[in-house]
Amino acid sequence: HAGPIGSDVIDSVKLLDDFERCVLRNGNLKGQQINAIEAKLFPYLNLETLETNEKNFWPPRIRWNGDLLRGSVPRFASTGDYKYLGAAKSKYNKNLSFWGNWLDLLSKSSSKGIVISVGAGQISDATKLIKVLRYQMNALPIEIIHRGDLSEDQQQLLIQAARSAHSASYPAQELWFVNVSNVLNPRHAEQFATYSNKWLAIIFSSFESPILVDADTIPFISLEKYYDFQQYKEMGLLFFKDRAITSDLLNKEQLNTLKQIALSTIKLGSAAADLNNAIELGIKDNIAAETVMSMLVEGQKHHMESGLVLMDKSLHLVNLLTSVSLQFSSISSYFHGDKEWFWIAYLLRNRPFTFHPKQASNVGKLGRVQSEDGKEFYQICSVQVSHTELDGSLLWINGGLKTCKKNSWTSDYASNKRSSSMFNNEEEVRNYYQSPVSLEGAIIPSVDKAPWIYTGECAMFSYCTLYKEGEYGELSKFSEPQREAYEEVVKIWNSDS
C-alpha cells in the first residue's frame, strides 16, 4: 500500500463503517455496484466463483454421519439438547451484499455452538478437548473448521473421539466439519496461515453466536454457561485478558503510529487535558478504558487471550471483518498473532467492548517458599495461562494439560540453565515435560512489584509468578473438592483411550 504506515488502517476502518451503514443491508443497490465494492473491500473472498457458480462457492458442511449441506447451514434447537433440526436455507439475493446474505442465512439458524479451527497438527489436542466436553455432558453442537487440510483418517479420529462409547454420562457429540477453502480467493488463501484461520472459523461457522475455542484450550465449567456471563448478555461478546507481560512493549515508532490511527478514527473526550483524560472521557466502559490506556500510554502489547471468545455475529460481523483487515494491514506485525485485533477493531470503530474483569493467572503446582518475615510466599512456574472467576475458581486454561506442550526437552536441557540445573539428564526433562499438570492454585502477579518472569523453558513458553501475602500478587488456593474436580479433567485430557 502507498502512504505512511497506518494510513491504510484509517482508510479501511472508514470504508468498513461506510459499508455497514450504506451497503450491508441496503436492498436498493444494483448487483454490479455491490460486487465492485465487495471485491475491493474483501479481496480474500472468492467472489468470482460466487458470481459464476454459486453452488461451488459455499463451503460443504459435513455431519459426523456423512450428511452433506451446501449453500445452507444446519439448524439446531436453541436450548436444552440443541438437537439438529435439519437445514436452514435462504435464497441468495443478488441485490444484497454477500455479507448481508450471510447474516440472513445465519439468522435462520439463530444457533449457538462450539467452533474449533483445526489443522493436521492439532488433531491430538482437539480429540482431547472433545473427550473433556463429553465428560462435562456438553450438549452444544461442535464445528471443526479447516481449509481442506484434514484427511479422511484425521476426521475419523475426531468422529471416534466424539461418538464412540456413548452413554448417559458420556454423551456422543453433534460434530460437523466445514471446509472453507472454496470461500477464499486462491490468490489470498495463503495469507490465512496458522492463527489467521481463526477468523475464517468464527466468521464462517454456521452458528450465529459461536464460542470459538483453540484446540489446546480446556474449559473447567460447561461451555454453555459462558452465554450467561454478564458481558455477553450486555454486549453480545465475551473477551478474556492475556498475561500482563511488561517485558515486551511497543517501540516508540509503533506507539506513535497507533496514537495517530486512534486519534484520527476514535472520538475521545475532546475537552481533555491529555491522552489519559481523553480516553477516560471518551470510553464509557472502565475496563475498556484501562486497556486502551495501557496500550496507548504505557505501550503494553499483551491484552487479550483469544483461546476462548464468544460473539454474536448478528451484532458484530463488521467488527470481525475489521479485525481481518487489521490482521493484513501495515501494522499487522505490531502484535502477536490474532488476539489483539479482536478488540482493537472495536476501539477504532468506536464500538463498545469490554473484558471479563479478572486478570489472567498462572496455574499449577504451588512452590512454597517460607519468607523470613513469616508471611506466606508462593511461586508458580508454568506454560499454561489460566482464567478464573471472580471467586478464584478455574474457568478455562490455554496450553494443554501436560507440564510442557512442546517436544523441546533436548534443546532445553542443552541450552537452558534452569533445566540443566534441575535435572540430571535429558530423559528426566522429557518425563517431567510429558507429565500431567498439577493444579493446586493460581497466581495473578502484581506486575508493578513482581511481574511475570520469563524462564525460557519449554521452548520459551514458560513463565513464573510470585505471591507474597499482603505485599504482592493474588493467590487462589484451590480447595480439596476443587482440586479433585480439576484433577478429573486433567486425567481425561491426558488419557490415551
N, C-alpha and C positions, 0 to 999 in steps of 0.2 A: 504494500500500500504506500501511496505517496504521503507526504506531510509529516509533521513531527510525531514522535511516538505518543500514542494515546489519542491522537485526533480521530483515528478510525473508531475508537470506542465511543467517543462523544457522538459521532455520526450514527453509528449503528443503534445506540440507545434511542436516539431521537427518531430514527426511521422505524424502529420496532414499536415505539409509542404511537407513531402515526398509523402504523399497520394495525395495531389493536383498535385504535379509535375509528379509522376510516375504512378498513378493508375486511378485517377478520369476520365480522358477522353482517357485512353490508351486502344485501342481495341486489343492489342497484348497479353494480359494476358489470362490465362485459367480461366474458370469459378470458378474452385475449389480454385485457388490461391486467386482470388478476394474475394470469400466468407470467406476464412480464415482471410484475412486482415481486412475485414469489421466487422466480428464477434468480433475481438479483439478490434478494434478501436471504434466501436459503439455498445456496449453490450446492450444498451437500445432499439435497433431495433429488431423487431420480424422477423429476417431473416430466421428462420426455416420455418415459415409459407410461406414466400415468395418463398422458395425452393419447398415446397411440395404442396402448394395450393395458387397460386398467386392471384386468384380472392378474396380469403378471407383476403389477406393482405391489399389490398388498402382500404383507408377509403371511406365509402359511402358519396357521396356529394348529398344532397337533396335540390331541389329547393323549393321555397315557395308553388308551386302548386303540390308538391309531386313527380315531375320528379326525377328519381334517376340515378346518374352516378357512375360507379365503374370501376376503372382502367383507367379512363380518367378524364380530367379536363374540366370545362366549358370554352368556348372561348367567348370573348366579343370584340365589336368594340373598336378600340384603341383611338378614340377621339369622341367628340360630345356627343351622348346619351349613349355611351358604351353599346349598345344593345347586348343582348345574342344571340350568333350565332350558338349555338349547341356545341357538344362535340369535344374536341381536343384529339385525340388518338395517341398513338405511341406503336409499338410492343416492348415488353421487350427484350432487347438484353443481352443475358446471358454472352457475352464476355465483357460487360461494367459493371462498378461498379453500385451498386444501386443508388448512388448519381448522377452518370453520366446519368443514365436512367431518373432520376427525373428531372435533368436540361433539358434534351432533350424534355421531356413532357411539361415542363413549357415554353420552347421556342416556342412550338406550340400554346400556349395560348397567349404568349407575352403581358399579360394584366396588367392593373392597377386596384386596388380596395382597399376596406377598410376591415381590419381584426380585429375582436374583440374576445378576449378569454373570454368566459362566462361560469361560473359555476352557480349552482342554486342560490347562494347568490347575483349574480349580475343582476338578471332579471330586477329589478326595474330601476337600473341605465342604463342598456342597452336600455330599452324601451324609457327612457327619451332622451338618446343620439339619438336614431333613429328619434324621433319627431323633435329634433333640426336639424338633417340632412335634413329632409323633408322640414322644414321651409326654410332652406338655398338652396333649389332646388338641392340637391345633385343628380348627375346622375351616380356616380361610383357604381358598384356592391358592396354588403356587404356580407362578410362571417362571420358566427358565428362558432367559433371552440370550440368543447367541447370534453370531454372524456367519453361520454355515460352517463353523469350525468345531462342531461337536459331532463325532462319528455316531453311527447307529449303536455301536457297542457301548460308547460312553453314555448315550441316552438310556440304554437298557440298564446300566448300573444305577442311574438315578431313579428310574422307574422301580427297580427292585427295592432300592432303599425306601421308596415312598409307598410301595404297595404290598410287599411280602409280609407274611406273619401277621395278618390283620387280626386284631381283637378289640374288644370294647375299650380296653385300657391302652391300646396301642393302635389307634385307628389309621387305616390306609388314607393317603393324601390325594387330593384332587390336583393332579400335576399336568401342566401343559408346557409345550416347547414352542417358542416363537423365533423363527429365523428372519432377522430383519435385514439381511444383506440386499434384498431386492429394492428396499426403500432408498438405498444410498446411491448417489451418483458415483459410478465406478471411478471417476477421476478424483473423488474426495474420500472414497471409502477408507483408504489407509490412514487418514487423519484420525479416525476413531480407533486409535490403538489403546491397549490396556485400559486405564481408568476412564478414558473418554467413552468407552462402551456403556458406562452407567447412564449417560444422557439418553442413549438410544433405549436403554432398558426402562427408564422411568417414563419417557415420552411415549414409546410405542407399546407399553404394556396395555393389556385390554381393560385394566381397571381404571375407573375414573378417580379413585382415591387409593393409589398404591402405597404400600410400605416397601421401600427399597432397602434391601439388606445385602451387605457384602457376603461372599461365600464363607469368609472366616469370622463373621460376626456370630455371637452366641447370645440369644435372649435368655434372661432368667425369670421373666414373667411372660405370660401368654402375649403374643404379638397383638392379639385382638384388643388388649387393654390400652394400647397406645392411642387408639382412636378416642379414648375418654380423657386424654390429657387436656388440661385447660388451654394450652397454647394451640392445640389442634382445633378444639371446639370454637375458639375465638377467631382464629386466623386461617384455619384450614391448612396449617403447616406445623411441623414439629422438627426442630433442629437441635442438635446437641453440640456442646462445646468440645474443643480439642484440648490436648495438653497445652498449658500456657507456657510455652517454651520461650525463655528470654534470651537464649544464647544465639538465636538465628533471626536476625532482624532485617527489615527492608533497608537498602542503602539510600543515601541522600537523594540520588537521582530518581530512584523508584518512588520515594516518598513524595518528592516534588511533583512528579508526573501524576500520581494518584490524587494528590490535593487539587491539581489543576482540573483533572477529569471531574472530581467530585464537585468542585465549586462551580463548574460550568453545567453540570447536569442536575445537581440536587438543590432543593430550596431549603437552605439553612436559615436560622434566625438572622435576618439582615441587620437588625439593630444591635447585634452583638459586638462586644469589645474585642474578642479574639476567637480563634477557631473552636476552642473548648466550649466557650459560651454559645457560639453559633450552633454547634452540634446539639447542645442541651436544649436550646430554644427550638431548634428545627425538628428534632426527632423525639416523638412523644414517648416511645417505649424506653424505659430506663436501661434495660439490658441491651437493647439495640444501640442506644446512645453510647453506653460504655464500650461496646465492641468497636463502634466506629472511631471513638476517641483513641482506643488503644492502637488501632491501625494508623489513623491519620496523624496522631500527635506523638505516640510513642514508637511507631514503626513496627508494631507487632505483626508477625506474619501468620501465626497459627491461631485460628479462632474456632473453626468448625471441624467436627469429625463426621465424615459422611458415611460411616459404616451402617447407619440406620437413619433413614429420612422418611417422613410422611408428608404427603402433599395431595391436596385436592386439585386435580388438573383443570376442573371446570373454572376454578378461580385463578389458577397460577400458570397456565400454559405459556403465556407470553414471557413471564419471568424466567421460565425454564429455557425458552428459546433465546432469551438474552444471555443466560448463563453459557449456552453453547457458543454464542458469538464471542463472549469474553474468553472462553477456552481457546479459541482460534485467533485471538486478536494480537496486536503488537505487544501487549503486556502479559501474554499468557505465561511467560516464564517467571513472573514475579512471585507466584505461589506454587506450592507443591500439589500437583495433580488436580483433581476436580473440585476439592472440597470448598475452597473459599468462594468460588464463582457462584455457588448456590445463593449465598446471602448478599454478595456484592451486587448481584443483578437487582435485588430489591432496593438496595441503597441508591443505586444510580437511577432507578426509575421512580424514586420517591414513593415506594410502596411499603406499607407497614410490615415489619417482620420482628421476630424475637427468637430467643433461645430458651431451652429448658434451663431454669435458673442455677442448677448445680454445676460447679466446675468439674472438669474431667479429673479422674483419680488414677492412681497406680494401685493395682490389686495384686495380692499374692501372699506369700509367707511373711509373717511379721518377724523381722530380725530385731531382737530386743537387745538394747544396749542400756545398761543402768548408768544414768548420768550422776556425776559426783554430788549434785545438789539434791539427790533423792527423787527427782521427778522422773516420770515415765518418758522414755526416749525410744522411738522405733524407727526402723528403716525398712522400706520395701524396694527390692530391685526386680523389675520385670519388663517383659516386652509387651504385655497386654495393657491397653488403655481401657479404663472402666468408667461406667456411668452409673451414678447412684441416685436414688430417690431422695427427697428432702430429709427423710428419716435415716438415711445412710445405707438402706438396703440396696442390693445389686439390681440394676435394670438390665444392662447388657454389657458385653465385653467385645472388643475387637482384637484380633490377633491369634485366634485359635486358643486351644486349652492345653497345649504342650508348653513346657518351660521355654522352648525356643522353636519357632516355626521354620527356621532356616537350617539347611544341612551344612552349617558353617563351622563345625567343630574342628576340622583340620586347620583351617586358616586362623581361627580364633586362638587355638592352643599355641600355634606357632607365633602369632604376632600380637596377641592381646595380653598385656602384663597381668591383668586381673585373673584371666582364665588360667594362665600358666602358673600363677602362684597358688590358686585354689585347688588345682588338680594335678595328679602325678603323671598322667598321660592322656593322649588324645581320646582313647576309648572311654575314659572316665567322663570327659567333657561330653562325648556323644551320649552316654547313658543319661547324664544329667539333662541335657537338652531335650531328649526324647521322653523324659518322664512327664506324667501329668502334672498340671499346676496344682498348688495347694492354696486354696482360697481362705485365708484367715482374717484378712481385713483389707481396707483400702485407705490410702492416704491422699488427701488433696494438699499439695505443698503450699506454703506461703511464699510466692515467688520472689517477693522483695527481700525475704530473710534467708530462706533456704530453697532455692529454685530446683527445678528438675535437673538432675545430674546425669549427663550422658556418659555411659560406661564403655561404649564401643563393642560390647559383647554381642553375640547372636547377630553377626553380620551388621553391626551398628544399629540394632533395633532396641537395645536395652537401656532403660533409664532407672535411676534410683531416686527415691523421695524420702524426706525425713519429717518426723513429727516429734515435737518436744512439748510436753504438757504445759499449757499456759504461755508458751512462747512463740511457737510457730507450727503451722500445719493444722490439718483437721483429720482426725482419725475415726474411721468406722471399724470397730472391732466386732466381727460377726459373732452372733450368739451361737450356742451349740445347735439349736434347731436350724438356724440359717445355714450353718456350715454343713450340716448333714444334707440339707436340701440341695445346696450348691454342689456338694461332693457327688451327688447322684448324677447331675448334669455332666460334670467333668468325666465321670466313669462312662456314661453313654457316649459322649463325644470321642473318647479315646478307645472305645471298644472296637474290635476288628470285625465283629459279625455284622 
